[in-house]
Amino acid sequence: MSLTFAPVDDYLVNVRQMVRKAPNVTTRRAFMRALREWCQQTQWLRVSLPGVTTAGKRNYNVGTDLNLDVIGIRAAASSSTASAGVIVAPLTPSDSTIWTMGSSPGQPRRFCYIPEGQFGLDPVPDSAYNLLITLIVTPRETAEEVPIEPLAKYSNDIEAGALAYLLEIPGQAWTDEAAAAVQARRFAAGIANGKTDVQRAYNTGSMRIRPRPFLMGSR
């Protein structure tokens, strides 16, 4: 999945209309805070990252991006080419503390996420294997541009989160704790809807949910 970005200011109009006296820098910070929290709690926003293993190397870095922070790995797979064709092996999320360090190298079967922005493989690769990693990401607080994908459906909810933050700032001309509480409830509902969206694999309608386990690991 590749993302499309647009300037943050393109999405601040509605918030600025509700809290006209708030400085632009404060409004932007409130919006980015809400967007980041929504992405962190829902784990809705993801990107696919291709890569290649190095023989004998266990741990890898996913790199950096000007607009995104990596907060987890949703799924991973390795592939190799043999006489029978391409062999794809989905990687199982695993706790690296139970890995047998000294086991024979081979095609990776397990991975662990190493906060932040790294991952480990087991067994240690014995050759170069293609990788496809699905990263869970959130916009950086200092980003000048934001991904438009979550805002296509959840812009009202994220705006509510920004307003909840702004209206709760004490001692300002626009402070309104009662209105902040209303917006906070709307934001919480938007987070719950985003989580449901993820559990349904972005499908709509009723379906039986079986969440995919995600286990954090260490080096």
C-alpha positions in Angstrom: 0.0 0.0 0.0 1.4 3.4 -1.0 0.1 6.6 0.6 -0.9 10.0 -0.9 0.0 13.1 1.0 -1.4 16.6 1.2 -0.4 19.7 3.2 -1.6 19.7 6.8 -3.2 23.2 6.4 -5.6 21.7 3.8 -7.4 20.0 6.7 -7.5 22.8 9.3 -10.3 24.9 7.9 -13.1 23.4 9.9 -11.1 23.4 13.1 -10.1 27.1 12.6 -13.7 28.1 12.0 -14.7 26.5 15.4 -11.8 28.1 17.4 -11.1 31.3 15.5 -8.9 32.9 18.2 -6.5 30.0 18.5 -3.1 30.7 16.9 -2.3 28.7 13.7 0.6 26.9 15.3 -1.7 25.7 18.2 -4.4 24.6 15.8 -1.9 22.6 13.7 -0.5 21.0 16.8 -4.0 20.0 18.0 -4.8 18.5 14.7 -1.5 16.5 14.4 -1.9 15.3 18.0 -5.4 14.0 17.2 -4.4 12.4 13.9 -1.4 10.7 15.6 -3.5 9.4 18.5 -6.1 8.1 16.1 -3.5 6.2 14.1 -1.7 4.9 17.1 -4.8 3.5 18.8 -6.5 2.1 15.7 -3.4 0.8 13.9 -5.4 1.6 10.7 -2.6 3.3 8.7 -0.2 1.0 7.0 2.4 0.9 4.3 4.1 -2.0 2.5 7.9 -2.1 2.5 9.9 -4.4 0.2 13.4 -5.5 1.2 16.1 -8.2 0.9 17.8 -10.2 3.7 21.5 -10.5 4.1 23.0 -13.9 4.9 24.0 -14.1 8.5 22.2 -10.9 9.5 19.3 -11.2 12.0 18.2 -7.6 12.7 17.1 -5.0 10.2 16.1 -1.3 10.2 13.0 -0.1 8.2 14.6 3.3 7.6 13.1 6.7 8.2 10.5 8.9 6.5 10.0 12.7 6.8 6.3 12.3 7.3 5.8 9.0 9.1 6.8 7.2 12.3 6.8 3.4 12.3 5.0 2.0 15.4 4.7 -1.7 14.6 4.6 -4.5 12.0 1.3 -6.0 11.0 2.5 -8.8 8.8 5.6 -10.0 7.0 6.6 -12.6 4.4 9.8 -13.9 2.8 10.1 -15.4 -0.7 12.8 -17.3 -2.7 13.1 -18.6 -6.2 13.6 -22.3 -6.7 13.2 -24.8 -9.6 9.6 -25.2 -8.7 9.0 -21.4 -8.8 8.7 -18.7 -6.2 8.4 -20.1 -2.6 6.6 -17.6 -0.3 6.7 -18.1 3.4 4.5 -15.9 5.6 6.4 -15.0 8.8 4.8 -15.6 12.2 5.0 -12.8 14.8 7.0 -14.3 17.7 8.7 -13.5 21.0 12.4 -13.4 20.3 13.3 -14.5 23.8 12.1 -18.0 23.0 14.2 -18.3 19.8 17.1 -20.8 19.8 20.2 -18.7 19.2 22.6 -21.0 17.4 20.0 -22.9 15.3 20.9 -23.6 11.7 20.4 -20.6 9.3 17.6 -20.9 6.7 14.7 -19.1 5.2 13.1 -16.9 7.9 9.9 -18.2 9.4 9.4 -15.8 12.3 9.8 -12.1 13.0 9.7 -9.8 16.0 9.3 -6.1 16.1 12.0 -4.1 17.8 10.9 -0.7 19.0 11.1 1.5 17.2 11.5 0.9 13.5 13.5 -2.4 13.6 12.7 -6.1 13.3 14.5 -9.4 13.8 14.2 -12.6 11.8 14.4 -16.3 12.9 16.1 -18.4 11.8 19.0 -16.2 10.7 18.9 -16.0 6.9 21.3 -18.3 5.1 20.9 -16.4 1.8 19.3 -13.3 0.2 15.5 -13.6 0.5 12.9 -11.1 -0.7 10.9 -9.6 2.1 7.5 -7.8 2.1 6.8 -6.0 5.4 3.5 -4.4 6.3 4.3 -1.5 8.6 1.9 0.2 11.0 2.6 3.9 10.8 1.5 7.2 12.2 2.2 10.8 10.9 5.1 12.5 12.5 4.2 15.4 14.8 6.5 17.7 12.8 5.2 16.6 9.4 4.3 19.2 6.9 2.1 16.8 4.9 -0.3 14.1 6.1 -1.6 11.0 4.4 -5.1 11.6 3.0 -6.3 8.0 3.3 -7.6 8.0 6.9 -9.0 11.6 6.4 -11.2 10.5 3.6 -13.5 8.6 6.0 -12.5 9.8 9.5 -11.8 13.5 9.0 -14.8 14.6 11.2 -13.6 12.3 14.0 -10.0 13.6 13.9 -11.3 17.2 13.8 -13.3 16.4 16.9 -10.1 15.2 18.6 -8.3 18.4 17.7 -11.2 20.5 19.0 -11.3 18.5 22.3 -7.7 19.4 22.8 -8.1 23.1 21.9 -11.3 23.7 23.9 -9.8 22.1 27.0 -6.7 24.4 27.1 -7.2 26.4 30.3 -7.3 30.2 30.5 -7.9 30.9 26.8 -10.5 33.1 25.2 -11.9 30.0 23.4 -11.8 27.6 26.4 -15.0 25.6 26.8 -14.7 22.5 28.9 -18.3 21.3 28.3 -17.8 21.6 24.5 -14.4 19.9 24.9 -16.1 16.9 26.6 -18.6 16.6 23.7 -15.8 16.6 21.1 -13.8 14.1 23.2 -16.7 11.6 23.1 -17.0 12.0 19.3 -13.2 11.4 19.0 -13.4 8.3 21.2 -16.2 7.0 19.0 -14.1 7.6 15.9 -11.3 5.6 17.4 -13.6 2.8 18.2 -14.9 2.8 14.7 -11.4 2.8 13.3 -10.5 -0.2 15.4 -13.6 -2.0 14.1 -12.6 -1.2 10.6 -9.2 -2.8 11.2 -10.7 -5.9 12.8 -12.9 -6.3 9.8 -9.9 -6.0 7.5 -11.4 -2.8 6.1 -14.6 -4.6 5.0 -18.1 -3.3 5.8 -21.0 -5.3 7.3 -21.2 -7.9 10.0 -18.6 -10.7 10.2 -17.0 -12.9 12.7 -13.8 -11.3 14.0 -10.6 -13.2 14.9 -7.9 -10.6 15.7 -4.5 -11.5 14.4 -2.0 -11.8 17.4 0.8 -9.3 17.5 3.6 -10.2 19.9 6.3 -7.7 20.7 9.9 -9.0 20.8 13.4 -7.9 21.6 16.8 -8.4 20.3 
